[in-house]
Amino acid sequence: MNLHITPLQLMDFFGVAVFAVSGVLAAGRKHLDWFGVLVIATVTAIGGGTLRDVLIERQVFWLADTGYLWAIFAATLSTMLIVRFREIPLRALLIADGLGLALFAISGARIAESAGYGGIIAVILGTMTGVAGGVFRDMLLAEIPLLLRDREIYATAAITGIVVYLVLQATGFERMTAAYAGMATIVIIRFAAIFFALRMPALRLGESKTKN
């Protein structure tokens, strides 16, 4: 385990912990046993980052530093203990997922930059890092992925936050300042969607007009 933690790694640690919490809450709603809960929490937490690292031929982050796995186990155990004594509402799952989305999307974009990618590739890899774990979680739980659910503002929030991060950097802002602004953008958009039931406009094709 690496004892020297960079800001990028710290973002990843928080991201895997928060996504693990969202995995526990989602698995708990399906009444899985403790092993099933741990599997879902782990897949949710590392799925997006693993897919990103494989695509850019980078050493998979949790293989390079097993501290990420310990963060997942600690977050999973803590959440399982809490839910034994207190029921956690669905909104808490959405909030945890939104925080994980913000942390992982910007972290993924930063890793893409470090690997030599920029612009549209950073946006794609960052968005993938943020959303893929939740997609894997929902698929394993036989749910429609949140990414595709009822015009949900999800990937759009990640894309917007990453664009803010890249634009601020391009205009001279320090990298971490731009990263915090990007994460804040994602959180604000995602939380606004959760608390005010905001939805993406629907594209409706092939509907016949009502005849008088």
Order of alpha helices (4+ residues) and beta strands (2+ residues): alpha-alpha-alpha-alpha-alpha-alpha-alpha-alpha
